[in-house]
Amino acid sequence: MKALLVYPEWPDTYWSFKHALPFQGKRSAYPPLGLMTIASLLPRDWQKRLVDTNVQKLTDADLEWADIVMFSGMLVQKPPMLEMLARCRRRGLKTVVGGPITSSVENMTEYADHVVIGEAEELIPGLARDIESGAAKPVYRALALPPLDKTPLPDISLIRPKYYSGMAIQYSRGCPFNCEFCDIIEIYGRVPRTKSPAQVTAELDLLYDAKWRGSVFIVDDNFIGNKRKVKELLPVLAEWNGRRGKPFTFFTEASLNLADDAALLELMKSAGFTRVFLGIETPVESSLKEAQKMQNTRRSLLDSVRRIRDYGMEVMAGFIVGFDNDPEDVFDLQVQFIEESAIPLAMVGLLQAVPGTQLYRRLTKEGRILHEGFGDNMDFRLNFIPKMNPERLVEGYRSILERIYGAEAYYQRVRRFLADYHPVHRQQHRVCDYVAFCRSVLRQGVLSRDRAAYWKFLLDAATRYRHAFDTAMTLAVMGYHFQTLTRLACDTE
């Protein structure tokens, strides 16, 4: 049996980094870890190919080779996935779809022959047997959340790491919190399940043996969901990284209560963590309570961000507007917080009511859902009726983007960040880093409309912020992505 595993293209959003990746000569931020893991669950005698359409095109030759085509993706990847499914159907190819999208879209059986809903560890072996016997069912649904000791090592042989900005591993699934808008707890549960430290270091060995050096994204939606287990992992991670000369730095996502645990922060610092993404959402406490994001209340959000930064970790953060309790001046409050916190990479989005979430169910009962949505919180097309005037909400959101990602404002925020940031972990420069710097000077310093602001920032980076020059230039390049995308989004609406 020849199985073709296909990952759909990401749309052009803040999360894609499409306008920054070419500086390094990369094609995508991270590889499709889910499909690489699925490949390892398939029978050993099956032949397998993986096509990440963020990196390469799905060709007719790929489809001619395949006996079955297996897709995985998220709601935001639905349009390109449906196009490729239709392409397979025209050829008479059998198709399978899994991943988070099947928990969000109820009618996937209209487009694919077989739909896998839920985590795949206990489903894929039976699906494979049924495919081989010609008796595969339309739907395979997980009845329980599997322990992660059943998760095999991903098949890294299916990708070419050089095309990616970073590699990815997974340590845990699930989150103990209860945010109303979040689908993670609906799909993966509220009791975090973890891999053993030995499983994690085995995955790192794979990356190391594949000659990867650089950033590794631990893709957990809340890395510290089980703090006790994380504290058992981190010393092992630090020892592994130190013994090999620190080939990797780590980046992950965590809840804001990370700031409360100095011991945990110290362990992450020692292990090589250089960046963490936080879901801050909003400085409006009534909106946090509405969203059931209680872990962000009764605390100083600013102090929490600064405390994490003091351990040498850059903070990225997500923000949302569109909550029922948002005041009319929420847009100004968001901008004020982002500037005061000096968070360079602030991912601001419109609230999305994602199918399967508590929010979607509540708004359905209230008659406020317009459609299932697109999974893209930069999409100005709301999928629900907000309490605030919709035109006011969209215009206010647009104003946030324009204010925080205007070149002068962005570079000034990065300066404030660099003034208090002292990196702990430095990696050897690679050829792609020097190439990225040269391309930055050309594109941002010569060809960009914002070149005057860029040169002032570059001068400051080389003099006042020499201690973090690498970080400064990385943020300049990432800023180019945010500035370009903001301009495209705001000018075309």
N, C-alpha and C positions, 0 to 999 in steps of 0.2 A: 504494500500500500504506500502510495506517495502522498504525503501530507504537505500542503503549502500553507504556511502560517502567515497571515497578512495583518499588518498594523496600519490603520488609516492615518491620514495626514491630520496634523493639528491645524486649526484655523489660526489666523494671525492675531494673537492676543498678547497681553503682557506676559503670560506664562510661556509662550512659545520661544521667545528670545530670537525670533527669526532675523531681525535686523542687526543683532549683535554677533550671531554665530559666524557670519562670513569673515569677520575680522580675524578670527583664529583659523579660518579654513575648515570649520566644522559645518555639519549639515543638520544636526539635531542636538538637543540638549542632553537627552538620556535615551538609552535603548529600551525597547519594549520588554521589560523584565517579566511581565505576566506570561507572554507568549513563549519566552525562553524557558520558563518554568513548566508550562504546559507541554512543551516539546519533550522534556525529560519524563513526563508522565505517560507519554505515548509508548506503544510497544517498541522494543529495541530493534525489531526487524523492519520497522517502518522507515522509509526514506523521508527525510525532512528538509524543507527549505523555509527560510524566513525572509519575507519582504517587508521591510519598514518603509512605507511610502513617504516618510519624511526624509529618507536618505536616498531612495532609488524608486524608479517607476515600476509599477506592476505591468509586466510585459505580456504579450500574447504567448511568448515562449514559456513563461512561467505557468500560465494556465494550461497550455498544451501538455506540460510535464505532469501536472497534478491529477490525482484521482479524487481528492477531496480538498476543499479550501476552508481553513479555519480562521475566523476573525475574532479579535478582541478589541474593545475600546470603550470610550465613555460617551455620554450623551452629546457632548460638544463635537464628537467625531462622527455623528450620525449621518450627515449629508454625504461625505465621501464614502462612508461604509456602504450606504444604500446603493450608490452608483456602482461600486465594485461587486456587490451582491447581484445586482441586475446583470452585470457583465458576465458573471459566472452562470447565472440562470440561462442566459441566451446560449451559452455553450453546453448546457446540460450538465454542468458540474454540480455535485452535491456540496452543500455549504453548512458550516457550523458557526454559530455566533455565541460568544460568552463575554465575560467582563462586566463591569458596572452598568453598561448600557442596558443589559437585559433585566436589571432590577428597576430601571427607569422607564423603559418603553414596553408597554404591554403587548403590542401587536407584532413583535419581531418575527413570529412564525409566518407572517405574511411575506416576509422577505427572505428568510433562511429556512433550509430544510430541517435543521436541528438547532434548538436553542438550549443553552446551558445557563441556568439561573442559580447564582450563589457560588460559593467557593468550590474549586474544581478537584481538589485532591481525591475525594472519594467518588467522583462522578466519571472522570476521564477513562479509567480502565474499563468500566462497563460500557461506556459509549463506544470506545474503540472496538470492543468485542462485538457489539451490535452492528457497527459499521461493517466489520469484516464478514459478518454472517448475513448482511443485507436486511437486518431487522431493527435498525435504529429507530427510536421513537422521536416524535416531534419535539418533546420537551423533557429535559432532565433537570430536576430541581433538588438542590441540597436540602436535606432534612435536618441537618445539624451543622454546627461550626466545628470543623476538624481541628485537632491539635496540630501545631506546626511542626512537630517532629516527623510528620508524614510528608512534609514538603521537600522535594528533591532539590539538588543543586541545579541551578539554571544551566541551560546548554549554551555556553558562551561561544562555542564554535560556529553558531549560526549567524553571528554578527561580525562586523569589522570595527573594533573599538576606535580606530583612528577617526571615524566619522562623527564621533560624539564628543561633546564638551566635557561630560562626566560619565562615570559608571554608576550603577544603581544596585543596591541590595535591599532586602526587607528583613527586619528583625521581629516586628510584631504586627498584629492586626487587632482592631478594636480600640475603643476609647471609653473611659469611665464617665465622661460627662454627657450632657443631655441637650445639646444645642438644638433648638427647634428646626433650624433651617438645614441641618446637616444630614446627609444620607449615609455617612460612614457608620454611624451607630446602628442604622437600619440594616446595612449589608453585613457588617462584620461584628456587630454586637457591642455591648458595653462592658464586657469582661475581657480585658486585653490578654491575648495569647501570644507567647513569645517562642522564639527559637532558642536553642541552647547556645552558650558561647562557642562551643565546638562547631556547631553548624555555621555560625557567623564567620569564624576564622577560616573555615573550609571554603566559604564563598570568596573571602578575601584572597585566599591562596590561589583560587582560579584566576582572579583579576591580576594578581601579581605575576603568576606564571604566563599570563597572556601579554606580559610586558606593559601593562597599564601603570601609569604613574600620574598622580594628580588627584582631582576631586572625586569623592565617592558620596553619592546621595543615599542616605538611609531613608527609604521612601515612606516610612511609617507615618500615618496621619497624626499620631501623637506618640512620639518616641518614648516619652516618660509616663505613658499611661499606667505602667506597672513599675513604680520607682524601685521597689525592692529588687526586681529582676534586672533592671537597668544597672543598678549599682553592682550587681554581680558580673555583668557583662563588661563594664567600662574598664576595670583594671586589666582584664584579659585583652581587650582591644588596645589599650595603651602598651602592654607588654609586646603584643604582636607587632604593632607599628614601630615601636622603638627598636626591636630586635632586627628589623629589616631596614633600618635607616630612615624611617618615617617616609615611606613612598606615597602615603595617602593623607589627605585632609578630609574631614567629614562635614557634611551639611545635613540637617534634618529639620523636621517640623515638630513643634512641641506646644503644650499649653502654657499659658502665662504663669502658672504657679511654679514653673521652673525657677523663677526669680526668688522663691521662698527658701530654696534648698542650697545653701552654700556648699555643702559637701558634694552634692550632685554636680553643681557647676564646676567645682574644682576637678572632679573626675572627668567631666567632658573636656575641660581644658587640657588635662594631661593626655587624654586619648587622641587629641588632634582635631577637635571640632573648631571650625572657624566661622561658621554661620548657622543661624537658626531662624526658621520662619515661625512667626507667632500670629495667631488669629486674634488680633486686638478688636477688630470690627468697628467699634465706635467709642468715643469718649462720653457719650450720653448714657448715663447709668440706667435710666428708665428703659432705654432701648435694649441694653444688655439684659435687663431682667425680663423684658418681653421675650427675648430670644432664648431665655433660660441659660444664658451664658454666665452663670453665677460665679464661676471661677475668676472672672474679670472684674467683679464688683468688690466693694469694700477694700479697695487698695488704691494706691497711686500708680496709675498706668505708666506715668513718666519715670517714676523711681524704679519700677520693675524693668523697664527697657534699659535704663542706665546700669542697673545692677548686673544684668546679663552681659552688657557690653564691657563692663569692668573686668570680665574674665576672658577678654580677647576674642569675643564672638560678635560678629556683625549681626545686627537684627534686621531681617526683612519682615514685613508685616502685611496682613490682609485687613482691609477696611470695607465696610458695607454701608450704603445709604439706601433708604427705602423702608425702614421699619415703621410700624404704625405710630410709635411714640417719638419719632424724630421731630424735633422742633423746626420751625421755619428757617432758623439760622444754623441748621446742622452742617451745611456746606462750609460755612466759615469756621465752625468748631472743628471740623475734620482737618481743614487746612492748617488751622492754628496748632492742633495737636501734632500733626505730621512735621511741621516746622520746628516746634519746640522739642520734640523727641529726636530730631535730626536723624530720622530713618530715611536713608537715601532711596531704597527700593520699596515704595509703598504701593501695594497692589489694591487699588480702590475699585470697587465694582458696585453695580446695582444689585439689590437683593433679587435673588431668583428663588422661586418656589419650585424646588426640584421634586418630580414625582417620587412617591414613596416616603417622603419626609413628613414629620409632624406638621410642619408649616403648610405643606401642600394639602394635607388632610383637613387642617383647620380652615384654610381659605376656600377649599371645596365646599365645606359645610356652610360657609358664609356667602357662597355664590360669587366669589371674587376671582376664581381662576379663569383665565382667558384661553390658555392652551398649555401644552406640556412644557413649553420653553425650549431653549436651544442649548442650555448648559454653559453658555458664555456670559459671564456677568459684565462683560464690556458691551454687550448688545443692548442698544437703546430701546429695543422692542420689549417692553415689560410683558411678563406672562401672567400678571395678576393686576387687580385694581388696587392701587395704593390708597392710603388715607389722604396723603398729600395730593394736591393737584398733579396729575401725571406729567403735564408739560413743565410745571415748576420743578418736579423731581428730576426729569431728564436734563433740563437746562442747568439746574444746580449741580448735578453730577458732572456735566460737561465743564462747568466752571472750575470744579476741583481739579480735573485733569489738566486744564490749561494753566492753572496757577501753580501746581506742584511740579509740573514737568516743562514749564518754560525754562529755557536754558539758564538764564541768570538765577532764577529761584532754585533750580536743581543743583547747580554748582555751588551755590552758597550753602545749601543744606549739606552737601557732601563735605564742604570745608568744616562746618560745625561738627560733623561726625568725626572727621579725621583728627580734629583737635583733641578729642577725648579717647581716641581709639589707639590701642597699642597692640599690634599683632604679636601673637606668641609663636605661631608656626609659620615657617617660610619654606617654600619648596624651590628646588633647583629650577632655573628657567629652562623652558623647552624652546625648540625652534619656533613653534607656533606662537609663543609669547612675544618673541621679537617681531615676528610677522604682524601680529595683532597691533603692536605699538606703531609700527611703520604705517599700517593701514589707518590707524586712528589719526595720526598726524595728517595724512593725506585727506581722508574723508571729512574729518571733523575740523581740522585746522586750515584746510585749503578749499574744499568743495562745499562745506556746509554754510548755510546762512547764519549759523550761530558761531562762526569761527572766532570772532573777537572774544566772546565769553569763554570759549575753549582755550585760547592762548593764555588768557589771564589765569585760568584754572591750572593749566599745565605748568606755568611759571610758579604758582604757589605750591603745586605738588612737588616740584623739583627743589624748592627752597624751604618753605615752612613745614611741609609734610613729608620730608624725605624718609622719615621713619616708617611710612606706610605708602611709599610711592607706588608699589605694585597694586595695592588695593585701590589707590586713587585712579590709576589708569584703567583697572577693571571696571570701576564704577563709571568712569567716563564713557567707556564702550557700551556698558549696559544702559547708561543714560541715553545714548544715541538711539537704542531700540525703543525706549519709552517715549522719547521726544518724537521720533518718527511715527510711531504708532498713534500717539496722542494727536499729532497733526493730521494724520490720515483719518482717524475716527471723527474728529471734531470738524474737519473741513468737508467731509462727505455727507454729513447729516443735515 
